Amino acid sequence: DEKPSDLHVIFGFDMSTQDADNGCIFELRHRNQIQTDRKDKVIIFRVERSGSAEKWLKALTDGLGLQEPNGHAPES
């Protein structure tokens, strides 16, 4: 979609990607800076179309301030 229905701040997350049939699976993981018994916060979602996956990859990479994701970039 050109206009998002919601906007969220995602600060302190690492991203990994995995190729999927004609798309990509994204995983965002946040670890607490202080070691505690709390579990990581994890967001996993799939983008079906490779063109859309490329847009998500760019937006998340830019938004998280990453050089490149940990994992496999989706293929066009």
Buried (B, 14 or more C-beta within 10 A) or exposed (E): EEEEEEEEEEEEBBBBBEBBEEBBBBBBBBBEEEEEEEEEEEEEEEBEEBEBBBEBBEEBBEBBEBEEBEBEBBEE
